[in-house]
Amino acid sequence: ALLQLSHAETRDDEWYYIHGQLLMGMHQYNTAHQSFREAVRRQPENNEYRKGALDAAVALKNQQKWTYRVSEWARGLIHTHNKT
């Protein structure tokens, strides 16, 4: 679907919204958030676009928390392993 979308002749607010939706499905939250923000920039009164941007921001924040927890866990393992 992303390949098909990339062949579109114009990139309007709806294009950026659909692009964001596809990226959300692929768990590419940062890029999805950027696309939703561009859709909102082009159509600031569209609440559906705003919701997409908010959902992407929340998903990105949650992903970053999870990544941080995994890295802390790994550091703990390395620290424990180095003590033995």
Buried (B, 14 or more C-beta within 10 A) or exposed (E): EEEEEEEEEEBEBBBBBBBBBBBBEEEBBEBBBBBBBBBBEBBEEBEEBBEBBBBBBEBBEEBEEEEEEEEEEEEEEEEEEEEE
